[in-house]
Amino acid sequence: MRSSFRNWSDLMTGNWKDYGLMFYDDPYEECNDCFWSYLGDDDTLPKEFLEHLQQLVEDIETGKEKVIPMDELLIKRMKNLVEDVEVD
């Protein structure tokens, strides 16, 4: 979001000289393209996924879905398991 506002500000104030990377790039076009691509980069989740999450929450609240409580002992055990794993 911050990048979108910065690009918008650069577009409105004519501050696009640093957007052209190559000598043949049009800095205004690059700034404009960045602005529109940042606007398209949202974190919207699909409706089906959100409905699945809502159903999961309802199942947990009604007891239909079993949950495993995370206490300090379980977290310590998980840390120990991860520390023992070798990474190539």
C-alpha positions in Angstrom: 0.0 0.0 0.0 2.8 2.4 0.9 4.4 1.8 -2.5 1.2 2.6 -4.3 1.0 5.9 -2.4 4.6 6.7 -3.2 4.1 5.9 -6.9 0.9 8.0 -6.9 2.8 10.9 -5.3 5.6 10.6 -7.8 3.1 10.6 -10.7 1.3 13.7 -9.4 4.5 15.6 -8.7 6.4 14.7 -11.8 9.1 12.9 -9.8 9.6 9.9 -12.1 13.1 10.5 -13.4 14.5 7.5 -11.3 12.0 5.0 -12.6 13.7 4.3 -15.9 16.2 1.5 -15.5 17.6 1.4 -19.1 18.5 4.3 -21.3 15.6 3.6 -23.6 13.0 3.3 -20.8 10.5 6.1 -20.5 10.6 7.1 -16.8 7.0 8.3 -16.8 5.7 5.1 -18.3 7.7 3.0 -15.8 6.4 5.0 -12.9 2.8 4.7 -14.3 3.2 1.0 -14.8 4.6 0.5 -11.3 1.6 2.4 -9.9 -1.0 0.3 -11.7 0.8 -3.0 -10.9 1.0 -2.1 -7.2 -2.7 -1.4 -7.2 -3.3 -4.9 -8.6 -1.2 -6.5 -5.9 -3.8 -6.9 -3.2 -4.1 -9.6 -0.7 -7.7 -10.5 -1.5 -8.6 -14.1 -0.7 -11.0 -16.2 -2.8 -14.6 -16.4 -1.5 -14.4 -20.2 -1.2 -11.3 -20.0 1.0 -13.0 -17.5 3.3 -16.2 -19.6 3.5 -14.0 -22.6 4.4 -12.4 -20.7 7.2 -15.8 -19.5 8.5 -17.0 -23.1 8.5 -13.8 -24.3 10.3 -14.3 -21.7 13.0 -17.9 -22.7 13.4 -16.9 -26.4 13.6 -14.3 -25.6 16.3 -16.7 -23.5 18.3 -19.4 -26.3 18.2 -16.9 -29.0 19.1 -17.3 -30.8 15.7 -13.6 -30.2 14.9 -11.0 -31.4 17.5 -8.3 -28.9 18.4 -5.0 -29.6 20.1 -4.1 -26.9 22.7 -0.6 -25.5 22.4 1.0 -25.3 25.8 4.6 -24.4 26.7 5.6 -28.1 26.9 4.4 -28.8 23.4 6.2 -25.7 22.0 9.4 -26.9 23.7 9.0 -30.4 22.3 8.5 -28.9 18.8 11.6 -26.7 19.2 13.7 -29.8 20.2 12.4 -31.7 17.2 13.3 -28.9 14.8 16.8 -28.4 16.3 17.6 -32.1 15.7 16.8 -31.8 12.0 19.8 -31.3 9.7 19.4 -28.9 6.8 21.5 -29.5 3.7 
